[in-house]
Amino acid sequence: MKQMKLLSNPMVNYKAKKNLKLKVHSWFLSLAPSDISGYNICPMANKVTQGENHKLKSACSSVCVAHNGNGRYPVVINARIRKTKLYFEDRNTFMSLLIDDITEAIKESKKAGYIPTFRLNAYSDIMWENIRFDKAGLSYKEGKYNGKNIFEIFPDITFYDYTKHDIKIRKKALKIQNYHLTFSRSENNENQAISYLINGLNSAFVFSGEIPTKYKGFKVFNGDDTDLRFLDPKNVIIGLLAKGSAKKDNSGFVIHN
């Protein structure tokens, strides 16, 4: 059987291609979003809130960008589902493959003259800082990575992600030097988004029409030029334009100007 590849090619992925002009390769780990694999990979996306007459699931699941572009095709969806099931059902094999893939990706990027970077939560919200090879009962070859998480295994490589987890839950992640997190605002978590901003961090807001220069008293930085969130100025709202199915959203996930 051919070994499963976990990371997507930075020369093909739409968001990653934006970064090529800065001579940066962004390798994405694209798992099946929300719970379509049978496992909940985005716990906050499926957070239920109380509506006027009934409970409502967060709009994040329905407008997820994972459903756009190549994400519409069954072959891509099924590949993401296979990877997600492997993550939950055989964590040791998954993590071993991930380390191997990252190692090879770094070599490939450097050989091509690009800086390698990684987004391990392209469409998921896994707290990678908590996955350590000893505590999770994982092993890798001769056990040389025991006690380490993925960021400590590759300390000279930049990782970055979006998250919907509360700032208190991601305290450990926010202290990691080579890992950058941007909070992702939706229709039911604006207070948490503001909390990140108050603490000098960044939160991404999705707008329709055009991206404003200020919102809620904070400067807005256009985040659509590249996907490299770790290069953004600090303590700003990252403004993103609604794309795909999000253009028709009326839940509050998208802010209409």
C-alpha positions, 0 to 999 in steps of 0.5 A: 500500500502506498504511504498516505501523504498528510500535507497538501502541496503549497503550489496547489492549495489556493491559500498557500499560493498567496504566499509564494510571492514572499518565497514562502511555502505553506504546507497545510494539513487538511482534515475533514471539517466539523464532524463529517468524518464521524469525529468532531475535529472542530469542537467550537464549530459545532457549539450549540447556542439557544435560539428564540425557539430552538437550539442552533448549531454554529454557522461556522460548519455550513460556511466553512471554506473547506467546502469551497474549491477542490473541497467540493469534490468527493475524492478530496472529501474522502481523502480528508476523511481517511486522514481524520479517521487515522488521526483518531483511530491510530494516533501513533501511525498518524503522528509518525507520518506527520513527522516524516511529511514535515521533515520531507517538506522542509527539505523540499522547500529549502531545496527550492529556495522557499521558507517552509511554514506549516498550518496543521489546522487548515480546517480543524482546531486541534490543540497540538501543544497538548500532544506529546509523545510520552503522555499520549502513549506515542512512539516514533522510531527509537523514541528520540522525540519522547516528551516533545510536541510537534513544535519542540520537534521542529523548533526552528520552523514556523507553525501558524493556525486559526482557533476558536478556543477561548484564550484561557484554553490556549495559554500554553500554545500562546507561549510557544515561540514558533507557533502563531495563533489568530482567533477566528470570530463567528456569530456566537463568540465575539466576546472571546474575539475581543478578549484576544484583542484586549490581550494584545493578540489578533482576531479574524473577522469576516466582512462582506462588501469591503474590509473597513479600516476600524471596527469595534475601536480596533484597527483592521488589517487586510488579511486577504493579501497573504495567509501568513498570519504570523507576519501581521501587526499585533493587536489588530482585527484581521479582516477577511472578505466573505468567500464562497457560501459565506457570501450568502450568510445571514447568521451573523458569522459574516459582518455586513457593512 
